Amino acid sequence: MRNILPLAILGFVLLLILGIIGGSAFMLGRGLLEAFNEAQKEPPPATKKKGEEPPVPVNPKEYRNLLEARKDFFTEQQPSTFIPIRTEPVAVPSAEVRKYPTPLGPMSAYVSKDRKDGIRRAAVVWAHSGYGGIEPATWKQAQVLQDAGVLMCPSYRGENQNPGRFEMLYGEVDDLLAAVDYVSKRDDVDPNHVYVVGHGAGGTLALLAATTGTTKIRAVFAISGMPDFDAYLRSTNGLADRNPTPPFNPTRPGESRLRTAQTFVAGIQQPTFFFEAFVREQSRLQGEEMQRQAMQRSIIFRSFSVPRANADSLVDPILGLIANKI
């Protein structure tokens, strides 16, 4: 994989230059930069111009965001093949291991050291890929985001000796939002510029966080993942490949739906961007469908597909682009 990374980066740069994007009306170069610029603007006042078309109304039977839909629902646990990292995170030179408060109790995270120069910077919360917890490799993969300011890599319930049990994209949403709240209160962080970036399972989790209706996150960036997790479960008869089996009954009404970002597009309040390799057809098409639904509601959601890449080779070049732009 490392051998093809330079080629992946070169290919990505060429895509930026050529402005190619598969399956979308947006050019990757100009469209992405314009979308970034939209994310940097202060929200406009809630006024309506004369003659302006009203936004597409939300179906009254449709929940307005993920948290509203989860309000009266309790996930039912069942055995899973999930194997957590059973130790506290190992220290790394450029970060501190801290505990951040969550609804279940304190959980572990890597957090940038305070530069103690009195400057408030943007912060990025990295939603790690895979399931199990955080380790030095987690920090190393996302470390380029520290160039954007303050970086936080949280672990979630059931990981790294944290309280709670693995819920697979359910309670972990609450933990991620708690991490956002924690880092936004640091003395060296500008609370108006806190971003969430995720990859793989973390990309799915980042999309779910975006649909909660939160306005504490400036923008969300998901690199690969599953916008329609419900469809993914149906297509794989559970979970395949390297993923653990679900800690819930996928056939129970509501379980997989409440882990599906596409269902709650209407809840997105902040600019959200999804990047996927063109060869990953299922999630790529899901991202395009999510963008279509968002555009109907005038919600800023952009889905970008990249040819000649896979879910892993996307990560480094896109993280560099995000860090530079932020």
GUKE-220891 format. One record per residue: x, y, z of N, C-alpha, C in turn. Coordinates in steps of 0.2 Angstrom, whole numbers, always signed. Example, Ala and Ser with C-alpha at 12.3 -4.5 7.8 and 13.67 -1.06 7.14 Angstrom:
nu/nv/nw/cau/cav/caw/cu/cv/cw
+66/-28/+39/+62/-22/+39/+66/-16/+39
+64/-11/+35/+68/-5/+36/+64/+0/+39
//
This chain:
nu/nv/nw/cau/cav/caw/cu/cv/cw
+4/-6/+0/+0/+0/+0/+4/+6/+0
+10/+6/+4/+14/+12/+4/+17/+13/-2
+19/+8/-6/+22/+9/-12/+18/+13/-17
+11/+12/-17/+7/+15/-22/+5/+22/-19
+6/+24/-13/+4/+30/-10/+7/+36/-14
+13/+37/-16/+15/+42/-20/+11/+43/-27
+9/+37/-30/+5/+38/-36/-2/+40/-34
-4/+38/-28/-11/+40/-27/-11/+48/-26
-6/+50/-22/-5/+58/-21/-5/+61/-28
-1/+59/-32/+0/+62/-39/-6/+62/-42
-10/+56/-42/-16/+56/-45/-21/+61/-43
-21/+62/-36/-26/+66/-33/-24/+73/-35
-18/+75/-35/-16/+82/-38/-18/+83/-45
-17/+78/-49/-19/+79/-56/-27/+80/-56
-31/+76/-52/-38/+77/-52/-40/+84/-50
-36/+87/-45/-37/+94/-43/-36/+99/-49
-31/+97/-53/-29/+102/-59/-34/+101/-64
-36/+95/-66/-41/+94/-71/-48/+95/-69
-49/+95/-62/-56/+96/-60/-61/+91/-62
-58/+84/-61/-62/+79/-63/-66/+76/-57
-72/+74/-58/-76/+71/-52/-81/+66/-56
-80/+60/-53/-85/+55/-56/-92/+55/-54
-97/+55/-58/-104/+54/-56/-106/+60/-52
-104/+66/-53/-106/+72/-50/-106/+78/-55
-110/+83/-54/-110/+89/-58/-104/+94/-55
-101/+92/-50/-96/+97/-47/-89/+95/-49
-85/+100/-51/-78/+98/-53/-75/+98/-46
-70/+93/-45/-67/+92/-39/-63/+97/-37
-59/+100/-41/-55/+106/-39/-59/+112/-37
-62/+115/-42/-66/+121/-41/-72/+120/-36
-75/+114/-37/-81/+113/-33/-79/+112/-25
-74/+108/-24/-71/+107/-17/-69/+114/-14
-65/+118/-18/-63/+124/-15/-69/+129/-13
-74/+129/-18/-79/+133/-17/-83/+131/-11
-84/+124/-10/-87/+122/-4/-84/+123/+2
-77/+123/+2/-73/+125/+8/-74/+132/+10
-74/+136/+5/-75/+143/+6/-82/+145/+9
-87/+141/+7/-94/+141/+10/-94/+140/+17
-89/+135/+19/-89/+132/+26/-86/+138/+30
-81/+142/+27/-78/+147/+31/-82/+153/+32
-87/+154/+29/-91/+160/+30/-95/+160/+36
-97/+165/+39/-101/+166/+45/-108/+164/+42
-112/+161/+46/-119/+159/+44/-123/+166/+43
-127/+166/+37/-130/+172/+35/-136/+173/+40
-139/+179/+41/-145/+180/+45/-151/+176/+42
-155/+174/+46/-161/+170/+44/-166/+175/+41
-165/+178/+35/-170/+182/+32/-171/+180/+25
-177/+181/+22/-179/+179/+16/-180/+185/+11
-176/+184/+5/-177/+189/+0/-183/+189/-3
-185/+195/-6/-191/+195/-10/-191/+191/-16
-196/+187/-17/-196/+182/-23/-192/+176/-22
-189/+175/-16/-184/+169/-15/-189/+163/-14
-187/+158/-18/-191/+151/-17/-190/+148/-10
-195/+146/-7/-194/+143/+0/-190/+136/-1
-187/+134/+4/-184/+128/+4/-189/+122/+4
-186/+117/+2/-191/+111/+1/-193/+109/+8
-199/+109/+10/-201/+107/+17/-199/+100/+19
-198/+99/+25/-197/+93/+28/-203/+89/+29
-203/+83/+27/-209/+79/+28/-211/+79/+35
-217/+80/+37/-219/+81/+44/-219/+74/+48
-219/+68/+44/-218/+62/+47/-210/+60/+48
-206/+64/+45/-199/+63/+45/-196/+66/+51
-192/+63/+55/-188/+66/+61/-184/+71/+58
-183/+77/+62/-179/+82/+59/-171/+81/+60
-169/+77/+65/-162/+75/+65/-162/+68/+69
-156/+66/+69/-154/+59/+72/-156/+59/+79
-154/+64/+83/-155/+64/+90/-163/+64/+92
-167/+67/+88/-174/+67/+89/-177/+60/+88
-174/+57/+83/-177/+50/+81/-175/+45/+87
-169/+46/+90/-167/+42/+95/-170/+43/+102
-173/+48/+103/-176/+50/+109/-179/+45/+113
-184/+41/+110/-187/+36/+114/-185/+29/+112
-179/+28/+109/-177/+22/+107/-171/+19/+111
-171/+13/+112/-165/+10/+116/-163/+4/+112
-156/+5/+110/-153/-1/+107/-153/-7/+111
-154/-13/+109/-154/-19/+112/-148/-23/+111
-143/-24/+116/-137/-27/+115/-137/-35/+114
-133/-37/+109/-132/-44/+108/-125/-46/+108
-123/-52/+108/-116/-54/+108/-113/-51/+101
-106/-49/+101/-103/-47/+95/-96/-50/+95
-93/-50/+89/-86/-52/+89/-81/-46/+90
-84/-41/+92/-79/-35/+93/-74/-36/+98
-68/-35/+96/-62/-35/+101/-59/-29/+102
-59/-26/+108/-57/-19/+109/-49/-19/+111
-46/-14/+110/-39/-13/+113/-40/-12/+120
-37/-17/+124/-39/-17/+131/-35/-13/+136
-30/-9/+133/-26/-5/+137/-27/+2/+136
-24/+6/+140/-25/+13/+139/-20/+15/+133
-22/+21/+130/-17/+23/+124/-10/+24/+126
-6/+21/+122/+2/+22/+123/+3/+29/+122
+8/+32/+126/+10/+39/+125/+13/+40/+118
+13/+46/+115/+16/+48/+109/+19/+55/+110
+25/+56/+107/+29/+62/+108/+25/+69/+107
+21/+69/+102/+18/+76/+101/+11/+77/+103
+9/+72/+108/+2/+73/+110/+2/+71/+118
-4/+73/+121/-5/+70/+128/-11/+66/+128
-11/+61/+132/-16/+56/+133/-21/+59/+139
-27/+61/+137/-31/+65/+142/-38/+61/+142
-41/+62/+148/-48/+60/+149/-53/+65/+147
-58/+64/+143/-63/+68/+141/-70/+66/+144
-74/+70/+147/-80/+68/+150/-86/+66/+145
-89/+61/+146/-95/+58/+141/-101/+57/+146
-106/+55/+143/-112/+53/+147/-111/+47/+151
-106/+43/+149/-105/+37/+153/-99/+37/+158
-95/+43/+157/-89/+44/+162/-83/+45/+157
-78/+47/+160/-72/+49/+157/-69/+43/+152
-67/+46/+146/-64/+41/+141/-58/+44/+138
-53/+40/+136/-47/+42/+134/-46/+45/+127
-41/+50/+126/-40/+53/+119/-33/+55/+119
-31/+56/+113/-25/+59/+111/-27/+66/+110
-23/+71/+113/-24/+78/+112/-18/+82/+111
-17/+87/+106/-11/+91/+105/-9/+94/+111
-3/+95/+112/-1/+99/+118/-2/+106/+117
-4/+109/+123/-5/+117/+122/+2/+120/+121
+2/+124/+116/+8/+128/+114/+9/+134/+119
+4/+136/+122/+5/+141/+128/+7/+147/+125
+5/+149/+119/+7/+156/+116/+1/+161/+116
-5/+159/+119/-10/+163/+119/-14/+164/+113
-13/+160/+108/-17/+160/+102/-22/+155/+102
-28/+157/+100/-34/+152/+99/-34/+149/+92
-33/+143/+91/-33/+140/+85/-39/+136/+83
-40/+134/+77/-45/+129/+75/-43/+122/+78
-48/+118/+79/-47/+111/+81/-50/+106/+77
-47/+101/+76/-50/+95/+72/-51/+89/+77
-57/+86/+77/-58/+80/+80/-58/+74/+75
-53/+69/+76/-52/+64/+71/-56/+58/+74
-61/+56/+70/-65/+50/+71/-61/+44/+68
-58/+40/+72/-53/+35/+70/-57/+29/+65
-53/+26/+61/-55/+21/+57/-56/+14/+61
-60/+10/+58/-61/+3/+62/-64/+4/+68
-64/-2/+72/-67/-2/+78/-62/-5/+83
-62/-3/+89/-57/-6/+94/-54/-1/+99
-52/+5/+96/-49/+10/+100/-43/+14/+97
-40/+17/+101/-34/+22/+98/-27/+19/+100
-22/+20/+96/-15/+18/+98/-11/+23/+94
-4/+22/+95/+0/+27/+92/-1/+28/+84
-3/+22/+81/-4/+23/+74/-10/+27/+72
-15/+28/+76/-21/+32/+75/-18/+39/+75
-14/+41/+80/-12/+48/+80/-7/+49/+74
-3/+45/+72/+2/+46/+67/-2/+47/+60
-8/+43/+59/-11/+44/+53/-15/+51/+52
-17/+53/+58/-20/+60/+58/-16/+66/+59
-10/+65/+61/-5/+70/+64/-5/+76/+59
-5/+75/+53/-5/+81/+48/-10/+86/+50
-16/+84/+53/-21/+88/+55/-19/+93/+60
-14/+91/+64/-12/+96/+69/-9/+102/+66
-7/+102/+59/-5/+108/+56/-11/+113/+56
-17/+111/+56/-23/+115/+56/-24/+119/+63
-21/+116/+68/-22/+119/+75/-21/+114/+80
-26/+112/+83/-27/+108/+89/-30/+101/+86
-27/+96/+88/-30/+89/+85/-32/+85/+91
-37/+82/+91/-40/+77/+96/-42/+71/+93
-39/+65/+95/-41/+58/+93/-45/+55/+99
-51/+55/+99/-55/+51/+105/-56/+44/+104
-56/+40/+109/-58/+33/+109/-65/+33/+112
-69/+28/+111/-76/+28/+112/-78/+22/+117
-84/+22/+119/-86/+17/+124/-84/+10/+122
-82/+6/+127/-80/+0/+127/-73/-1/+124
-69/+4/+122/-62/+4/+119/-57/+7/+125
-51/+4/+124/-46/+7/+129/-48/+7/+136
-51/+2/+139/-53/+2/+146/-59/+8/+147
-62/+10/+142/-67/+15/+143/-73/+12/+146
-78/+16/+150/-84/+13/+152/-89/+12/+146
-94/+8/+147/-99/+6/+142/-97/+0/+138
-101/-1/+133/-101/-7/+129/-101/-4/+122
-97/-8/+117/-97/-7/+110/-104/-7/+107
-107/-1/+104/-113/-1/+101/-113/+0/+94
-108/+0/+91/-107/+1/+83/-111/+7/+81
-108/+13/+81/-111/+19/+77/-118/+21/+81
-119/+20/+87/-125/+22/+90/-123/+27/+96
-121/+24/+102/-119/+28/+108/-112/+31/+106
-108/+29/+101/-102/+32/+100/-103/+39/+97
-109/+40/+94/-111/+47/+91/-111/+52/+97
-113/+50/+103/-113/+54/+109/-106/+55/+111
-102/+50/+111/-95/+51/+113/-91/+56/+109
-93/+55/+102/-89/+60/+97/-92/+67/+99
-98/+68/+100/-100/+75/+101/-98/+77/+108
-97/+73/+113/-94/+75/+119/-86/+77/+118
-83/+74/+113/-76/+75/+112/-76/+82/+109
-81/+84/+104/-81/+91/+101/-82/+96/+107
-87/+94/+111/-88/+99/+117/-82/+100/+121
-78/+95/+122/-72/+95/+127/-67/+100/+124
-65/+98/+117/-60/+102/+114/-61/+109/+113
-68/+110/+112/-70/+117/+110/-69/+122/+116
-69/+119/+122/-68/+123/+129/-61/+124/+131
-56/+121/+127/-49/+122/+128/-47/+130/+127
-42/+132/+131/-40/+139/+131/-37/+141/+124
-34/+136/+121/-30/+137/+115/-35/+136/+109
-41/+135/+109/-46/+133/+104/-51/+138/+103
-52/+140/+96/-57/+145/+94/-63/+140/+94
-68/+141/+98/-74/+137/+98/-78/+137/+92
-77/+142/+88/-81/+143/+82/-78/+140/+76
-72/+137/+77/-69/+133/+72/-67/+126/+74
-71/+122/+75/-70/+115/+77/-73/+111/+72
-69/+106/+69/-70/+102/+63/-70/+95/+65
-74/+91/+62/-74/+83/+63/-72/+80/+56
-67/+76/+57/-64/+72/+51/-64/+65/+53
-67/+61/+48/-67/+53/+50/-65/+49/+44
-63/+43/+45/-61/+39/+40/-64/+32/+41
-66/+28/+36/-69/+22/+36/-75/+22/+41
-75/+18/+46/-80/+18/+51/-81/+24/+54
-75/+28/+55/-75/+35/+58/-78/+40/+53
-78/+38/+46/-81/+42/+41/-89/+42/+42
-91/+35/+43/-98/+34/+44/-101/+38/+51
-96/+37/+56/-98/+41/+62/-98/+48/+62
-94/+51/+58/-94/+58/+56/-100/+60/+53
-102/+57/+48/-108/+58/+45/-114/+58/+49
-114/+53/+54/-120/+53/+59/-120/+59/+63
-114/+61/+65/-113/+67/+70/-116/+73/+66
-115/+73/+60/-117/+79/+56/-125/+79/+56
-128/+73/+56/-136/+73/+56/-139/+74/+62
-135/+75/+68/-138/+77/+74/-141/+84/+75
-140/+88/+70/-142/+95/+71/-137/+99/+74
-131/+97/+76/-127/+101/+80/-124/+107/+76
-123/+112/+79/-120/+118/+76/-113/+120/+79
-111/+115/+84/-104/+116/+87/-99/+114/+82
-100/+111/+77/-95/+108/+72/-95/+113/+66
-90/+116/+64/-89/+121/+59/-91/+117/+52
-88/+111/+51/-89/+107/+45/-87/+100/+47
-89/+95/+43/-88/+88/+44/-85/+86/+37
-80/+81/+38/-77/+78/+32/-76/+71/+33
-80/+67/+29/-80/+60/+30/-76/+57/+24
-71/+53/+25/-67/+50/+20/-68/+42/+20
-72/+40/+15/-75/+34/+14/-80/+33/+20
-83/+27/+20/-88/+26/+25/-94/+23/+22
-100/+23/+26/-106/+20/+23/-112/+25/+25
-114/+30/+20/-119/+34/+21/-126/+31/+23
-127/+25/+19/-133/+21/+21/-131/+14/+24
-130/+14/+30/-127/+8/+34/-133/+3/+34
-139/+5/+34/-144/+0/+34/-144/-4/+27
-143/-1/+22/-142/-5/+15/-136/-9/+16
-130/-7/+19/-124/-11/+19/-125/-17/+23
-129/-17/+29/-130/-22/+33/-135/-28/+29
-139/-25/+25/-144/-30/+21/-140/-33/+16
-135/-29/+13/-131/-32/+7/-126/-37/+9
-124/-37/+16/-118/-41/+18/-121/-46/+23
-128/-46/+24/-131/-51/+29/-127/-51/+35
-127/-45/+38/-123/-44/+44/-117/-39/+43
-111/-41/+44/-105/-38/+42/-100/-42/+40
-97/-40/+35/-92/-45/+32/-85/-42/+33
-80/-45/+30/-73/-43/+30/-70/-43/+37
-67/-37/+38/-63/-37/+45/-67/-34/+50
-74/-32/+49/-78/-29/+54/-81/-34/+59
-82/-32/+65/-85/-36/+70/-93/-37/+68
-96/-42/+70/-103/-43/+70/-107/-38/+74
-113/-36/+72/-116/-31/+75/-118/-33/+82
-117/-28/+87/-119/-30/+94/-127/-28/+95
-131/-29/+90/-138/-28/+90/-141/-32/+85
-147/-33/+85/-151/-37/+80/-153/-33/+74
-149/-34/+68/-151/-29/+62/-158/-30/+60
-161/-35/+61/-168/-36/+59/-173/-32/+63
-171/-30/+69/-176/-26/+74/-177/-19/+71
-183/-17/+70/-185/-11/+67/-182/-5/+71
-178/-1/+67/-175/+5/+70/-168/+4/+71
-165/-2/+73/-158/-2/+75/-154/+0/+69
-154/-3/+63/-150/-1/+58/-152/+6/+55
-158/+8/+55/-160/+14/+53/-157/+20/+57
-157/+19/+63/-154/+24/+68/-146/+24/+67
-143/+20/+63/-136/+21/+62/-135/+23/+55
-140/+26/+51/-139/+27/+44/-140/+35/+43
-135/+38/+41/-135/+45/+40/-139/+48/+35
-140/+44/+30/-144/+46/+24/-151/+47/+26
-153/+43/+31/-160/+44/+33/-162/+51/+36
-156/+54/+39/-157/+60/+42/-154/+66/+39
-154/+66/+33/-151/+72/+29/-153/+79/+31
-160/+79/+33/-163/+85/+35/-160/+88/+41
-156/+84/+45/-153/+86/+51/-147/+90/+51
-144/+90/+45/-137/+93/+44/-138/+100/+44
-134/+103/+48/-135/+111/+49/-128/+114/+47
-123/+110/+46/-116/+113/+45/-114/+110/+38
-109/+113/+34/-106/+110/+28/-103/+103/+30
-105/+98/+25/-103/+92/+26/-100/+89/+19
-94/+86/+19/-91/+83/+13/-90/+76/+14
-91/+72/+9/-90/+65/+9/-85/+63/+3
-80/+60/+4/-75/+58/-1/-75/+50/-2
-76/+47/-8/-75/+40/-9/-72/+38/-15
-69/+33/-15/-65/+30/-21/-71/+28/-26
-70/+29/-32/-74/+28/-37/-76/+20/-37
-71/+16/-36/-72/+9/-36/-76/+6/-31
-77/+10/-25/-82/+8/-20/-89/+10/-22
-92/+6/-26/-98/+8/-29/-104/+9/-24
-105/+5/-20/-110/+5/-15/-110/+11/-11
-105/+13/-8/-105/+19/-4/-104/+25/-8
-101/+25/-14/-101/+30/-19/-108/+33/-21
-112/+28/-23/-119/+29/-25/-123/+32/-19
-121/+29/-13/-125/+32/-7/-123/+39/-6
-117/+41/-7/-115/+48/-6/-118/+52/-11
-119/+50/-17/-122/+54/-22/-130/+55/-21
-133/+50/-18/-140/+50/-16/-141/+55/-10
-136/+55/-6/-137/+59/+0/-136/+66/-2
-131/+67/-7/-130/+74/-10/-137/+76/-13
-140/+72/-17/-146/+74/-21/-152/+76/-16
-152/+72/-10/-157/+74/-5/-156/+80/-2
-149/+82/+0/-147/+88/+3/-149/+94/-2
-147/+93/-8/-148/+99/-13/-155/+101/-13
-160/+96/-12/-167/+97/-12/-169/+102/-7
-165/+102/-1/-167/+106/+5/-162/+111/+6
-158/+113/+1/-153/+118/+1/-148/+117/+7
-146/+111/+8/-141/+109/+13/-135/+108/+10
-129/+111/+13/-123/+110/+10/-120/+103/+12
-120/+99/+7/-118/+92/+7/-115/+90/+0
-108/+89/+0/-105/+87/-6/-102/+80/-6
-103/+76/-11/-100/+70/-12/-95/+70/-18
-89/+68/-16/-84/+68/-21/-81/+61/-22
-81/+58/-28/-78/+52/-30/-72/+52/-34
-67/+48/-32/-60/+49/-35/-58/+43/-38
-57/+43/-45/-55/+37/-49/-48/+35/-47
-46/+29/-48/-39/+26/-47/-37/+27/-40
-41/+26/-35/-40/+26/-28/-44/+21/-25
-42/+19/-19/-46/+15/-14/-47/+18/-8
-50/+15/-3/-52/+18/+3/-46/+21/+7
-41/+17/+7/-35/+19/+10/-30/+24/+7
-30/+24/+0/-25/+28/-3/-28/+35/-3
-35/+36/-2/-38/+43/-2/-35/+47/+4
-34/+43/+10/-33/+47/+16/-28/+52/+16
-21/+50/+15/-16/+55/+16/-17/+62/+12
-18/+61/+5/-19/+67/+1/-25/+71/+3
-30/+68/+5/-36/+72/+7/-35/+76/+14
-32/+72/+19/-30/+75/+25/-26/+81/+24
-21/+81/+20/-16/+86/+18/-20/+92/+16
-25/+91/+11/-29/+96/+8/-33/+100/+13
-36/+95/+18/-41/+98/+23/-37/+102/+28
-31/+100/+30/-26/+103/+35/-24/+110/+32
-22/+110/+26/-20/+116/+22/-26/+121/+22
-32/+119/+20/-37/+124/+19/-40/+126/+26
-40/+122/+31/-42/+124/+37/-38/+130/+40
//
